[in-house]
Amino acid sequence: MSSALEADPSIMDYAFQKRIALASPVTLWSVLKTIAFSWQQDVVTQEAKQLFDLSRELYGRISTLATHVDKLGRSLHTSVTDYNRFVGSLERQVLPSARRLSMLDESTVLATPAPLDDVPRDLAAVELTSRLDG
């Protein structure tokens, strides 16, 4: 490149007018290496953004799932409570009358259902309970 500039100093002005950058092989090599590195960094940045976006989406979906699980847990708790009330009413109010009635016909015996003592498990993970508290 220096030989070309010595032979014709106006070549540099001509190149700039045509929007051409003159470069020696060493300069061209370092520019190309810089561009390649820049492209690699751009790919890494895009992948990091994708990972961040996917993480945010997954967290939002887990949060929605936690809301559904909490609602289901409350519903199960209500169902268990209602079942236990039913069994209590059956044992305290209905069965005593049925037993007196069965004294007239002792061949029929009514079975007493066992109360349901299972309770739904409460959410314990911080990721699942912090959204429900606030």
Disulfide bonds with the S-S distance in Angstrom:
none
